C-alpha cells in the first residue's frame, strides 16, 4: 500500500520534473558559467548604482529636513530613478 502523496513525490524526485525545469530555463539560468557570471556582475553593478544614488538622496533629504521624502526614498527601491529625480528635479540640488 502506497502513501497518498506518492505520485507527487515521484514527480518531484524523478527525471521528468528535472527535465521540465531544465527545458524551461528554471535551473540553468543562461545555460553556462559565463552567463551566470555575467548575470551576477550585472546585479552587482545595479546594486552599487542603487546604493550610491540612495545614499546621496537620503543624505540630502536628511540635511534639508525633508522627512517625507526621506521615508519615501528609504522605503521605495527604483534602481536610483526616484533618487535622481528627487535630487535634480524636486529639491533643486546644487553641487557646491
C-alpha positions in Angstrom: 0.0 0.0 0.0 1.5 3.3 -1.1 1.2 6.7 0.6 -1.3 9.2 -0.7 1.4 11.6 -1.9 3.5 9.0 -3.7 2.6 10.4 -7.2 3.7 13.9 -6.3 6.8 12.7 -4.5 7.8 10.6 -7.5 7.3 13.5 -9.8 9.5 15.9 -7.7 12.3 13.3 -7.4 12.0 11.8 -10.9 13.8 12.8 -14.0 10.6 14.2 -15.6 10.5 17.2 -13.2 14.2 17.8 -13.7 13.9 17.6 -17.4 10.9 20.0 -17.4 12.7 22.6 -15.3 15.9 22.4 -17.3 14.0 22.8 -20.6 12.1 25.8 -19.3 15.1 27.7 -18.0 14.3 27.4 -14.3 17.5 25.6 -13.2 20.3 26.5 -15.6 20.0 30.3 -15.8 21.6 31.1 -19.1 23.0 27.7 -19.6 26.6 28.3 -18.9 29.1 29.5 -16.3 29.9 32.7 -18.2 26.2 33.6 -18.5 25.8 33.1 -14.7 28.9 35.2 -14.0 27.6 38.0 -16.3 24.2 38.0 -14.6 26.0 38.2 -11.2 28.1 41.1 -12.5 25.1 43.0 -13.8 23.3 42.5 -10.4 26.4 43.8 -8.6 26.7 46.9 -10.8 23.0 47.6 -10.3 23.3 47.2 -6.5 26.3 49.6 -6.4 24.4 52.1 -8.6 21.3 52.0 -6.4 23.3 52.3 -3.2 25.2 55.3 -4.5 22.1 57.3 -5.5 20.1 56.2 -2.4 23.0 57.4 -0.2 23.2 60.8 -1.9 19.4 61.4 -1.9 18.9 60.3 1.7 21.8 62.5 2.8 20.4 65.5 1.0 16.8 64.8 2.4 18.1 64.5 6.0 20.3 67.6 5.7 17.4 69.7 4.5 14.9 68.1 6.9 12.6 66.7 4.2 11.1 64.0 6.4 8.5 62.7 4.0 11.0 62.5 1.1 13.5 60.7 3.4 10.9 58.0 4.3 9.8 57.6 0.7 13.4 57.3 -0.6 14.3 54.9 2.2 11.3 52.5 1.6 10.9 52.6 -2.2 13.5 51.0 -4.4 13.5 52.2 -8.1 17.1 51.5 -9.1 18.1 55.1 -8.5 15.4 56.7 -10.7 13.4 58.3 -7.9 16.6 59.4 -6.1 17.9 61.1 -9.2 14.5 62.8 -9.8 14.5 64.0 -6.2 18.0 65.4 -6.3 17.7 67.1 -9.7 14.0 68.0 -10.2 12.2 68.2 -6.9 14.8 69.5 -4.4 16.7 72.0 -6.7 20.0 70.2 -5.8 23.0 72.4 -6.4 26.6 71.0 -6.3 28.9 73.2 -4.4 
